[in-house]
Amino acid sequence: MPEERIVLRHCDTIDPEDIETYLARGGFKALEKATGAMSPTQVVEEVKGSGLRGRGGAGFPAGVKWELCAGTPAAQRFVICNADEGEVGTFKDRYILERDPFSLIEGIAIAGYAIEARQAFIYLRAEYHHLLGPLSKAIAGIRERGLLRRPDGSELDIQVREGAGAYVCGEETALMESIEGKRGEARYRPPFPPTRGLWGQPTIINNVETLMNIPAIVLNGGGWFSQIGTERSKGTKVFSISGDVRQPGVFELVMGSPLQELLELAAASDTKMVQIGGAAGRVLPGDQIDTPLSFETVLGAGSVIAFDTTRDAVAVVLRNAEFFAEESCGLCSPCREGTLAMVEILTRLSRGEGTDRDLAALEELGRVMMATALCGLGQAAPNCVLDTLQHFRPDYESKIKHLAARG
Ligand SMILES: Cc1cc2nc3c(=O)[nH]c(=O)nc-3n(C[C@H](O)[C@H](O)[C@H](O)COP(=O)(O)O)c2cc1C
């Protein structure tokens, strides 16, 4: 059976600047195997066969994305590693980047070989500026040893680009605008990045954790990887858990593990509700903690925030809504106006000045935003509102009754 810590296997012990230790543990053997014994198409096939799905939130199959990109004729292709990690409560990519940049760089190099790219970018969250130096040193060390050189003499160039602190720039098309030096706003799709991405060229963009899985898949085979997990969620998942827990942290679990296992690892107690997937994620009530964590149920970017029974659902949702109103790029009106309207209604409710009509308006607004917003930001902003209206309606209604009592 595969080792359960596929992604975090080197994270406890490797100094980010100590390439020797990584090499001594078999590091870069996967890249050597890919470039020495496999064609780019075989690498893509192996990743497809693994069933690996993107760990950045949407869960798109990585191999399918790579195949689409590799099959699009072009002068150049690009690999982007999404290290923006802006989702609320997510800090698993930072944990990985701080402890094991080598596996990530190896994953990027394999991706570059598979789609025949000469240029890769790591888009680093602005708040992770402290990682720019160590990451750049790791890349330089690897380049100096010639590890990024391919048998045909070509070499992958990897550059780190820093974000400027906007949540929307984690969205793949806004991120590409940002790398191109433009304002971070989402693009209309299609076309999708694998056929028309950075500077109009085919581009694969993958999350840090997605790429961290690649070396093990190439070394051990896609079949090895797909042995664990659920039918449509293979491998493991890294979670960052915080909120009302005594031991917040980063944990790697086999896909399909019950939420309860994660809550126990983090020593959560009196859990009223759990937000899975950050501000954009879904909210589960405390009596559903036996839910398996997988793409079939709930997952998102890997952030899990627990709220205990002292919390008021409306207060949590209002804070969430304020975040989205602040971070909306303003390009499309459903998101620009919808996030502001949500804050306005939730503020009124919090003050005890809401009416029954406000609850219906929130539901209607949420449905419209989901159906019409340009990108995932506006489409996912209503999740928290709609889920809590379903599971914690008394928290909302108590505020309306309060108004009636005063009147
Ligand atoms: C508003 C918004 C923010 C996002 N932020 C991130 C992020 O910080 N990191 C990330 O990997 N994906 C983020 N995504 C998802 C990306 O658009 C994209 O799906 C992902 O980078 C693809 O990689 P994957 O297939 O490996 O998951 C975000 C999406 C949206 C809509």
Ligand as a Chemical Component Dictionary entry (heavy atoms), coordinates in Angstrom:
data_LIG
# 
_chem_comp.id                   LIG 
_chem_comp.type                 NON-POLYMER 
_chem_comp.pdbx_formal_charge   0 
_chem_comp.three_letter_code    LIG 
# 
loop_
_chem_comp_atom.comp_id 
_chem_comp_atom.atom_id 
_chem_comp_atom.alt_atom_id 
_chem_comp_atom.type_symbol 
_chem_comp_atom.charge 
_chem_comp_atom.model_Cartn_x 
_chem_comp_atom.model_Cartn_y 
_chem_comp_atom.model_Cartn_z 
_chem_comp_atom.pdbx_ordinal 
LIG C1  C1  C 0 -11.366 33.600 -6.062  1  
LIG C2  C2  C 0 -10.510 32.396 -6.273  2  
LIG C3  C3  C 0 -9.303  32.263 -5.579  3  
LIG C4  C4  C 0 -8.512  31.144 -5.780  4  
LIG N1  N1  N 0 -7.350  31.041 -5.063  5  
LIG C5  C5  C 0 -6.547  29.966 -5.250  6  
LIG C6  C6  C 0 -5.309  29.854 -4.536  7  
LIG O1  O1  O 0 -4.963  30.706 -3.728  8  
LIG N2  N2  N 0 -4.544  28.745 -4.773  9  
LIG C7  C7  C 0 -4.920  27.768 -5.684  10 
LIG O2  O2  O 0 -4.193  26.814 -5.878  11 
LIG N3  N3  N 0 -6.090  27.858 -6.364  12 
LIG C8  C8  C 0 -6.885  28.933 -6.170  13 
LIG N4  N4  N 0 -8.045  29.037 -6.893  14 
LIG C9  C9  C 0 -8.344  27.985 -7.903  15 
LIG C10 C10 C 0 -7.642  28.304 -9.228  16 
LIG O3  O3  O 0 -8.487  29.142 -10.011 17 
LIG C11 C11 C 0 -7.372  27.026 -10.049 18 
LIG O4  O4  O 0 -8.532  26.246 -10.078 19 
LIG C12 C12 C 0 -6.222  26.195 -9.500  20 
LIG O5  O5  O 0 -5.043  26.953 -9.417  21 
LIG C13 C13 C 0 -5.966  25.018 -10.423 22 
LIG O6  O6  O 0 -5.010  24.162 -9.871  23 
LIG P1  P1  P 0 -5.387  22.683 -9.443  24 
LIG O7  O7  O 0 -6.128  22.079 -10.604 25 
LIG O8  O8  O 0 -4.095  22.024 -9.189  26 
LIG O9  O9  O 0 -6.246  22.780 -8.227  27 
LIG C14 C14 C 0 -8.892  30.141 -6.693  28 
LIG C15 C15 C 0 -10.113 30.262 -7.387  29 
LIG C16 C16 C 0 -10.915 31.362 -7.155  30 
LIG C17 C17 C 0 -12.214 31.455 -7.888  31 
# 
loop_
_chem_comp_bond.comp_id 
_chem_comp_bond.atom_id_1 
_chem_comp_bond.atom_id_2 
_chem_comp_bond.value_order 
_chem_comp_bond.pdbx_ordinal 
LIG C1  C2  SING 1  
LIG C2  C3  SING 2  
LIG C2  C16 DOUB 3  
LIG C3  C4  DOUB 4  
LIG C4  N1  SING 5  
LIG C4  C14 SING 6  
LIG N1  C5  DOUB 7  
LIG C5  C6  SING 8  
LIG C5  C8  SING 9  
LIG C6  O1  DOUB 10 
LIG C6  N2  SING 11 
LIG N2  C7  SING 12 
LIG C7  O2  DOUB 13 
LIG C7  N3  SING 14 
LIG N3  C8  DOUB 15 
LIG C8  N4  SING 16 
LIG N4  C9  SING 17 
LIG N4  C14 SING 18 
LIG C9  C10 SING 19 
LIG C10 O3  SING 20 
LIG C10 C11 SING 21 
LIG C11 O4  SING 22 
LIG C11 C12 SING 23 
LIG C12 O5  SING 24 
LIG C12 C13 SING 25 
LIG C13 O6  SING 26 
LIG O6  P1  SING 27 
LIG P1  O7  DOUB 28 
LIG P1  O8  SING 29 
LIG P1  O9  SING 30 
LIG C14 C15 DOUB 31 
LIG C15 C16 SING 32 
LIG C16 C17 SING 33 
# 
